[in-house]
Amino acid sequence: MHFEVDRTSSQPIYSQLASWMETKINSGEWQTEFKFPGEVELAQSLGVSRGSLRKAISTLIEKGLVVQIHGKGTFVGRPEPDQAFAGRLSVYQDLMLLGIPFTTEVLEQRIMPAPDKQAQLLDLSPAEAVFYLKRLRSVRGEPLVVQESFFPASRFGGLVGEDFTHVGMVETVERRYGIILEWTNNTISVARATTSVASLLGLKIGDPVLFTESILYDDSGNKVETGLAWFRPDRFRLKTTTRRAQNESFYSMLGRTANLNARQASSEAPTRPVSRMQGTSRLAEFLPVERICVNYHTTSWSEAVLQAGRLLQASGATEERYGQAMVNTARQLGPYFVVSPGIAVAHALPSEGVIKPALALVTLQPPLPFGNSENDPVRLLIAIAAVDTNQHVEALKDIADVLSDPLRRNALMQASTVSEAFEILTRR
């Protein structure tokens, strides 16, 4: 085991160690039931004190990543599901907003004749062409859900060329076709895993799975998609709601701006109309001036994220360790981290040191590449500290309103002072 303490970091040694160990677990290098050496031996091999090691292990135990068995030792455990998904339009949005690292594997993606049941649900003629998408989503390397989607190919056939390993389905449809996906009709039941589903989810044939059938509608009441999903019941809890609340559209609204050239617009769009907006935004509570930094200069995306973490920590919204936790989450999320041209969103789990719901905003000068070839370079970084899935979403709706308006978005990116940025954000 090779661990190096960063003596220049303000992050405590035990927190650095816990983050390093968590990466080993999440990457699969340390697998379930991996046994740690004894405390004295492990502390010596890592070059840390026994006190720091104990604190690091306690942090991992709280997350369910490590278990200690009296008389036997310390082991990598199988994390228990501790996140209730709120029944939004997509699992992708839930995982993103909650800062849970995940991967998506596209299993099939093609145009095909509609199966009888899906044709009926979508009001299509028998065997009419549909765009079919099958995906496997995994959390911490373990399968969570198998999803199948069917879209009328006459309207949505162009989706066949999208890379759904790196984008969400809801956000992509809204961006590409300029529509708003509004609500779903869900049927939820317990089913038995078929041979295919059992193989993908790591179950035995016939094991129970949580099965959902859905029809997705746009805001005009048109049927857009019908879907099937098989969830591992031991890794997923479901709260249901049928209609999408306005405050759930943060990533979708950002995604719909993706066809705009944010880099060019940021240097050309006028900012004058912003001053004519009236009324006060709800953002002021979650994003006060002390959590805004403009024209921050750095050559490292991780340093930019740490700067956002410092803004959150200095205002009492998070513990100091939250900044590094956001960096770790960003590395694990990869391309998902940069959600729209010029815009990145950083976050981590509430258990990583969130004290109260808050946002922080950093504009970067010059813009920096964050590792997303489609949406780089990043000019605007938003950091989210959430204690649950509800308290901060109204503020996210407000900031999404700003960023979906080209004039306001580009005025914000060009703001030369904190007060100017705050004015753009909080005036309607």
DRENDO-738424 format. One record per residue (C-alpha): residue in one letter; x, y, z. Coordinates in pm, whole numbers, padded with zeros to 5 digits, always signed. Layout:
N
AXYZ ...
***
This chain:
428
M+00000+00000+00000 H+00137+00336-00101 F-00018+00650+00049 E+00141+00993+00054 V+00026+01270+00284 D-00012+01608+00112 R+00156+01834+00366 T+00052+02146+00170 S-00318+02063+00194 S-00545+02208+00459 Q-00737+01880+00460 P-00668+01674+00778 I-00451+01366+00735 Y-00729+01129+00838 S-00959+01286+00577 Q-00694+01252+00304 L-00645+00890+00405 A-01019+00818+00409 S-01057+00966+00058 W-00765+00758-00070 M-00906+00440+00083 E-01254+00514-00054 T-01106+00548-00404 K-00944+00205-00366 I-01281+00057-00269 N-01488+00235-00534 S-01243+00143-00809 G-01268-00223-00717 E-00899-00252-00629 W-01010-00343-00278 Q-01304-00575-00326 T-01578-00687-00089 E-01444-00889+00204 F-01088-00762+00149 K-00929-00780+00495 F-00709-00497+00622 P-00382-00573+00799 G-00367-00519+01173 E-00390-00160+01296 V-00024-00124+01395 E+00105-00282+01075 L-00135-00084+00855 A-00055+00251+01020 Q+00319+00189+00978 S+00286+00085+00613 L+00081+00396+00534 G+00307+00631+00729 V+00030+00770+00950 S-00049+00763+01319 R-00286+00506+01462 G-00518+00791+01559 S-00542+00915+01200 L-00599+00560+01077 R-00878+00502+01330 K-01053+00827+01226 A-01023+00734+00859 I-01168+00388+00916 S-01449+00535+01128 T-01539+00763+00836 L-01559+00464+00603 I-01763+00265+00854 E-02018+00549+00869 K-02052+00527+00491 G-02102+00152+00501 L-01784+00092+00300 V-01597-00085+00580 V-01711-00320+00855 Q-01536-00428+01173 I-01607-00772+01318 H-01498-00827+01678 G-01227-01090+01698 K-01190-01113+01320 G-01074-00773+01191 T-01164-00494+00950 F-01305-00569+00606 V-01432-00394+00296 G-01809-00432+00321 R-02096-00425+00078 P-02251-00078+00118 E-02613-00086+00224 P-02847+00131+00019 D-02886+00456+00209 Q-03040+00672-00061 A-03409+00694-00136 F-03463+00797-00496 A-03742+01051-00528 G-03911+00924-00843 R-03789+01190-01083 L-03800+01143-01457 S-03458+00978-01464 V-03226+00781-01238 Y-02949+00991-01395 Q-03087+01312-01238 D-03117+01150-00896 L-02762+01018-00901 M-02623+01348-01028 L-02803+01570-00777 L-02704+01342-00491 G-02339+01323-00597 I-02338+00944-00622 P-02068+00817-00863 F-02212+00586-01127 T-02138+00440-01468 T-02363+00367-01765 E-02308+00084-02010 V-02509+00094-02332 L-02605-00266-02412 E-02814-00205-02726 Q-02896+00105-02930 R-03077+00068-03263 I-03386+00125-03476 M-03620-00176-03466 P-03986-00275-03516 A-04191-00191-03208 P-04292-00490-02994 D-04671-00525-02977 K-04709-00389-02623 Q-04479-00090-02676 A-04651-00005-03006 Q-04985-00002-02827 L-04855+00212-02540 L-04709+00468-02782 D-05017+00467-03009 L-04812+00332-03302 S-04906+00095-03579 P-04801-00268-03526 A-04427-00314-03591 E-04381+00059-03660 A-04017+00162-03616 V-03894+00268-03272 F-03559+00379-03136 Y-03458+00120-02877 L-03207+00189-02600 K-03094-00062-02335 R-02862+00044-02054 L-02705-00093-01738 R-02632+00158-01460 S-02389+00067-01182 V-02296+00238-00856 R-01953+00175-00707 G-01898-00092-00969 E-02207-00289-00867 P-02513-00318-01096 L-02817-00115-00990 V-03069-00115-01275 V-03129-00243-01628 Q-03332+00006-01834 E-03503-00028-02172 S-03647+00272-02359 F-03865+00284-02671 F-03916+00607-02872 P-04120+00657-03192 A-03848+00654-03458 S-04043+00891-03683 R-03983+01167-03432 F-03682+01059-03229 G-03482+00836-03464 G-03192+01082-03453 L-03115+00964-03099 V-02950+00656-03247 G-02629+00859-03293 E-02606+00986-02933 D-02352+00848-02685 F-02570+00759-02387 T-02276+00636-02183 H-02198+01000-02110 V-02532+01184-02120 G-02873+01143-01963 M-03172+01042-02173 V-03412+01313-02047 E-03157+01591-02087 T-03054+01473-02435 V-03413+01457-02565 E-03492+01805-02434 R-03174+01955-02575 R-03192+01789-02915 Y-03562+01837-02982 G-03636+02157-02789 I-03917+02006-02584 I-03991+01984-02212 L-04050+01641-02062 E-04306+01691-01793 W-04437+01375-01625 T-04454+00996-01624 N-04719+00735-01563 N-04554+00453-01365 T-04656+00099-01284 I-04443-00058-01010 S-04440-00426-00921 V-04224-00711-00802 A-04110-00946-01077 R-03879-01244-01111 A-03539-01201-01273 T-03517-01359-01618 T-03197-01521-01737 S-03082-01198-01904 V-03176-00966-01617 A-03028-01199-01355 S-02699-01212-01543 L-02675-00833-01574 L-02773-00758-01213 G-02567-01035-01056 L-02874-01226-00932 K-03001-01581-00958 I-03269-01666-01212 G-03604-01617-01042 D-03478-01376-00774 P-03718-01090-00699 V-03654-00755-00869 L-03831-00421-00849 F-03991-00376-01191 T-04127-00050-01332 E-04315+00023-01654 S-04354+00387-01754 I-04486+00623-02018 L-04312+00959-02049 Y-04504+01269-02163 D-04398+01617-02272 D-04562+01935-02143 S-04818+01920-02427 G-04936+01576-02322 N-04769+01390-02609 K-04627+01044-02547 V-04249+01054-02591 E-04118+00724-02459 T-04221+00406-02287 G-03970+00235-02061 L-03900-00078-01861 A-03661-00099-01566 W-03543-00382-01343 F-03383-00270-01011 R-03190-00476-00760 P-03420-00450-00456 D-03131-00467-00211 R-02969-00156-00363 F-03265+00064-00440 R-03554+00223-00253 L-03824+00401-00443 K-04047+00692-00351 T-04299+00760-00626 T-04447+01074-00770 T-04619+01109-01103 R-04570+01471-01202 R-04239+01644-01233 A-04210+01951-01011 Q-04070+02265-01165 N-03776+02262-00928 E-03644+01931-01062 S-03527+02064-01398 F-03179+02191-01312 Y-02972+01955-01529 S-03238+01951-01800 M-03243+02329-01833 L-02866+02338-01852 G-02872+02064-02112 R-03108+02257-02336 T-02845+02530-02373 A-02588+02283-02506 N-02652+02371-02869 L-02545+02729-02802 N-02180+02817-02839 A-02122+02941-02488 R-01758+03029-02555 Q-01837+03259-02844 A-02148+03404-02683 S-01962+03485-02363 S-01750+03739-02548 E-02022+03877-02775 A-02357+03884-02595 P-02464+04220-02448 T-02519+04244-02078 R-02735+04558-02064 P-03077+04384-02050 V-02989+04227-01717 S-03032+04555-01533 R-03400+04573-01636 M-03500+04259-01445 Q-03731+04314-01150 G-03798+04118-00831 T-03573+03923-00596 S-03462+03567-00654 R-03462+03294-00389 L-03095+03245-00466 A-02986+03510-00217 E-03037+03269+00074 F-02837+02985-00080 L-02583+03188-00277 P-02490+03507-00087 V-02203+03729-00198 E-01954+03556+00033 R-01994+03235-00168 I-01919+03397-00505 C-01573+03435-00660 V-01520+03597-01000 N-01233+03564-01247 Y-01046+03310-01037 H-00712+03226-01196 T-00573+02873-01176 T-00432+02615-01414 S-00593+02318-01237 W-00959+02217-01243 S-00921+02048-00904 E-00791+02373-00753 A-01097+02550-00894 V-01320+02296-00720 L-01125+02335-00396 Q-01175+02712-00420 A-01550+02656-00438 G-01516+02426-00136 R-01333+02699+00054 L-01620+02939-00014 L-01867+02688+00127 Q-01650+02610+00428 A-01569+02972+00512 S-01939+03058+00531 G-02015+02769+00764 A-02207+02560+00510 T-01966+02264+00505 E-01672+02116+00684 E-01327+02165+00536 R-01315+01812+00396 Y-01608+01875+00160 G-01387+02048-00100 Q-01167+01742-00145 A-01475+01520-00146 M-01607+01718-00443 V-01278+01668-00625 N-01293+01294-00560 T-01653+01276-00681 A-01568+01476-00993 R-01290+01229-01078 Q-01530+00939-01035 L-01811+01099-01237 G-01581+01190-01523 P-01762+01344-01823 Y-02084+01391-01625 F-01913+01662-01422 V-01924+01918-01708 V-02296+01942-01774 S-02315+02205-02049 P-02079+02412-02265 G-01866+02619-02029 I-02046+02503-01713 A-01940+02246-01452 V-02124+02138-01138 A-01938+02001-00836 H-02092+01815-00545 A-02042+01527-00306 L-02252+01321-00068 P-02411+01497+00233 S-02212+01267+00462 E-01888+01421+00332 G-01928+01722+00562 V-02238+01919+00462 I-02372+02130+00749 K-02652+02316+00571 P-02779+02344+00212 A-02579+02597+00012 L-02440+02688-00329 A-02110+02845-00431 L-02014+02996-00765 V-01672+03053-00921 T-01604+03209-01262 L-01270+03117-01415 Q-01039+03343-01610 P-00904+03209-01833 P-01151+02923-01887 L-01009+02578-01808 P-01042+02232-01965 F-01209+01996-01717 G-01175+01682-01928 N-01493+01700-02137 S-01408+01742-02504 E-01762+01847-02597 N-01823+02110-02326 D-01474+02237-02237 P-01336+02486-02153 V-01524+02567-01831 R-01590+02930-01749 L-01845+02884-01473 L-01826+02640-01179 I-02119+02580-00945 A-02074+02386-00621 I-02372+02224-00448 A-02388+02130-00080 A-02709+01937-00015 V-02836+01780+00306 D-03121+01606+00124 T-03293+01606-00217 N-03543+01882-00138 Q-03408+02183+00051 H-03188+02327-00223 V-03378+02250-00542 E-03574+02577-00554 A-03242+02761-00564 L-03120+02524-00836 K-03432+02608-01037 D-03349+02978-01008 I-02987+02937-01113 A-03099+02713-01401 D-03330+02995-01512 V-03031+03228-01523 L-02809+02985-01711 S-03074+02893-01967 D-03104+03262-02066 P-02810+03341-02300 L-02802+03710-02202 R-02793+03646-01829 R-02559+03347-01855 N-02303+03538-02055 A-02338+03848-01842 L-02265+03630-01539 M-01958+03479-01705 Q-01829+03830-01785 A-01901+03983-01443 S-01596+04173-01320 T-01699+04199-00953 V-01876+03982-00697 S-02151+04241-00651 E-02216+04248-01026 A-02244+03869-01036 F-02477+03869-00735 E-02698+04130-00902 I-02725+03923-01219 L-02814+03612-01022 T-03069+03757-00783 R-03261+04015-00988 R-03545+03913-01220 
***
